[in-house]
Amino acid sequence: MCGIIGYAGKNQAIPFILDGLAKLEYRGYDSAGVAVVGSDGNLVVEKCKGRLQVLREKIANGDIVQGCVGIGHTRWATHGEPSDINAHPHISMNGKVALVHNGIIENYIDLKKILSENGYTFKSDTDTEIVANILDFYYNGNPLETIQKVIKMLRGSYTLVIIFEGITDKIYAVRKNTPLIAGISKVGNFVASDIAALVSHTRDMYLLEDDEITEVSSEKINIYDIDLNCVKKDIFKVDWDIKSAEKEGYDHFMLKEIHEQPRAIRDTINSRISDNNEIILDNIDLDLENIDKIYILGCGSAYYVGMAAKYAIEKSCGMSAEVDLSSEFRYRFGENTRKMNPNFSGVKRDLRVNKSTLVILISQSGETADTIAALREVKKYGAKTLSIVNVVGSTIARESDYVIYTRAGQEVAVATTKALTSQLSLVFLLAEYMARKLGFIEDTTLIEDLKKIPEQVENLNKSENKIKSYAEKFKTSDTVFFVGRGMDYPVALEGALKLKETSYVHAEAYAAGELKHGPISLVEEGTLVIAVATQDELYEKMISNIQEVKSRGATVLIITNEGNTSAEKVGDMVYYIPKTHELLTPLLSVIPLQQFGYYSAVLRGLDVDKPRNLAKSVVVE
Ligand code: F6R
């Protein structure tokens, strides 16, 4: 989604800002812009629709926008179409304030009314322009006091980075429900929406919290709470490998990240398994005996990982776990749900979230708005929260009781690959850890097989040409079905999502048993059906389902375990994954589906790393 950077220093701001915006391009955007406070104190804004390169050309790489403090933005449209006018920064009508914004201001219509009644007029369709003007309206010459007043009036989510007319040495920033960090460096000080924008200049950062107002100059970064008291914070040292943000010879980040999976899985699991196969999960100390309910939450692919986690926990721990989309769950269990009568004298059977509930949240970015909201909601009811997150120091990681980090490294391609398999490896480890804590006999085969996964993934990557040839064969298909049962069902869902988002092909995934209940009517001569069939006890059922679609004309690619040669009698194409523990199969069966999504997009000539309409980190509802 939108990318933000701000700089205050002794050098020209724009080169740093353009460099930072380039690092944020991966988040997805449709327009870009910059603003500085010129040496005469006037605010200068330049912005346009399209890629960053268009902006670079427009401002001659910064030569025509001079100033030592500045702000920059890549916009992913929410209010108003992508256009030059709707692009950020927005400047207030009187030219006193310019700002960039990430998020949504929910009460902007009410604020607009106040401004209109006071003679303000607007150029764009955005909620952001309203905030610039509200700041302008209340500006009393003291930026901190003005920001303090205005944020008390705003509803919704925002990261705002603001410059003021006449203040040639400072920028200001504030956040609510969307990410913001500040970076301290020798070349000047920064704020940004994302660590990636700053790591080439500094690894020393402050992680800013909601309602903290940050004042950045070339000498220092001051942080204030909502009452304008100074806040002291420890510096957070970022340990990212800078190479994650480079393609290193690959055509696309997605392909690079597919190939990085063996390393990512190894890094995620190795330090957590001792030589004698004990599981060491960071500082997690779960009192499982007092947990009677488990919810697993996530969005998109992270939700599919949650489905796999549910199967693994239920099979391993003999307890049921419910998985839900964060965006649904947050309202199912929100404040508006029915309350127990405090005077009721019978046995209280409120089965909703409470102190004996464990909520597991899965998120690559750690900044997904709905997952953050669900986390905050369940904490109100005293639930224990455990998150599985990739981005160190992100909001979900910070606000959960426990966090276990995946060690995938920065994921740049919008379509997740290495973060997903790292998450899968961790949830399988977590399920085994929980089972042992609950007194189940250790499943050492699972651990031994998990350790073999990185090498097996490496081998699947070496044979990617096979999948590339299938992608070539079906490059004109406009509908593809994915089916699976049990642990193969989330894999089918992930395969369909990969194809949809990278290649814009209509792809549907079904639990194979559901085909006869409706979707089979869509199968016709030549429809491609990709069937994932790795679960021994469900294999024969899958073969029957495959026969049903075959007899209606489908062309079927079966992904199954080595040795299941009977698949060749029914499938048109068979792709074998190496033998592994039944619970771990998603770690292998998802690889050909990622490759299929990737090559289908490349062969269609699409921008695989930045698919249309999508953003890497979804920080609004
Ligand atoms: C799909 C994809 C998305 C994310 C989802 C959640 O390839 O990447 O579906 O999985 O937006 O994002 P995180 O994991 O950052 O919470």
Boltz pocket constraint, residues with backbone or C-beta under 6 A from the ligand:
constraints:
  - pocket:
      binder: B
      contacts: [[A, 299], [A, 300], [A, 301], [A, 302], [A, 303], [A, 362], [A, 363], [A, 364], [A, 365], [A, 366], [A, 367], [A, 368], [A, 371], [A, 414], [A, 415], [A, 416], [A, 497], [A, 501], [A, 615], [A, 616], [A, 617], [A, 618]]
      max_distance: 6.0
